[in-house]
Amino acid sequence: MAELSYRDAVAYGIAQEMRRDPHLVMLGEDIGAAGGVFKTTVGLLDEFGPDRIRDTPISEQAILGAAMGAAMTGIPVIAEIMFSDFLAVCWDIVANQMAKSRYMTGGQVSIPVVIRTLNGGGSRFGAQHSQSVENWCMMIPGLKVVAPSTPADVVGLMAASVRDPDPVVFFEHKSLLAGKAEVPDGELVDELGTARVVREGTDCTIAALALMVPRALEAAERLAGDGISAEVIDVRSLVPLDTQALLGSVGKTSHFYTVEENPRLCGWGAELASIVADEAFWDLDGPVIRITTPHIPLPAAEALEDMSLPSVDRIYETVRKTLA
């Protein structure tokens, strides 16, 4: 078992799949000799060469258009969109073309593309480079959506995404890149549509994603000092969604919280809240509570960005006060 940083786990997971499948290629801006703008593809060009690790022009439409065309001929592709905000530039290809092709061809065409993209705030990149846009993708039928919070999940979910026949949007979080954790040796393959209970508890359930998972865990540790036992679920996969894990936890704890980095309006937690209200209403001993970023463009100023994003303090205080 090796200790890897989150950013190194990205390259590790891609390399695992490229060794397994000699047809798999990768497209993106500065992913080759530069090793990626965020240094998530270091070493891949040396191992797999320029035919499989292909630097592209600065054109999101070109990257995903080429990826989709290759995928339609049976070539699996990992395509990098540098910042998730830039999905807006190529959204027609993602939402209207990739997501619809299997349906509109009666299952004759599959699109084995993984769209890797750097998501989220906390790194002072400002309003156009710091958004959490996983809820954009979650609402489109035909897309699968994952967001790992640990290096091991990066590797395992990357393998599951590459091996899936449908387009997967794979959100890597910029503010998690430097974090390190152990990754098991050997081939690591996870499963899409599986949440993970990362802390057992009996008094409330906190569902979190990506950067919000370690913050929820830290808040749960503080809550334990007040005698509150919080169960923390790493949602990991928004589509498919592990509703059984969420409903099972609520059935045990009777209180449900979401911690979301995306803006409050139409965030992914609203869908989880709806599911819990519909299917576990009689298990609840209080309202579903969402802890979110306000519905604002994310500021670049440190103090303002920190104030906007759900913090450990805000998670702790919200749960403590509402359970009291």
Secondary structure, DSSP 8 states (H G I E B T S, - for coil): -EEEEHHHHHHHHHHHHHHH-TT-EEEETT-STT--TTS-STTHHHHH-TTTEEE--S-HHHHHHHHHHHHHTT--EEEEEEEGGGGGTTHIIIIIIITTHHHHTTTS----EEEEEEE-SSS---TTS----HHHHHTSTT-EEE---SHHHHHHHHHHHHTSSS-EEEEEEGGGTT-EEEE-SS-----TT--EEEE--SSEEEEE-TTHHHHHHHHHHHHHHTT--EEEEE--EEETT-HHHHHHHHHHHS-EEEEEEEESTT-HHHHHHHHHHHHSGGG-SS--EEEEE-SS---SSHHHHHHHS--HHHHHHHHHHHH-
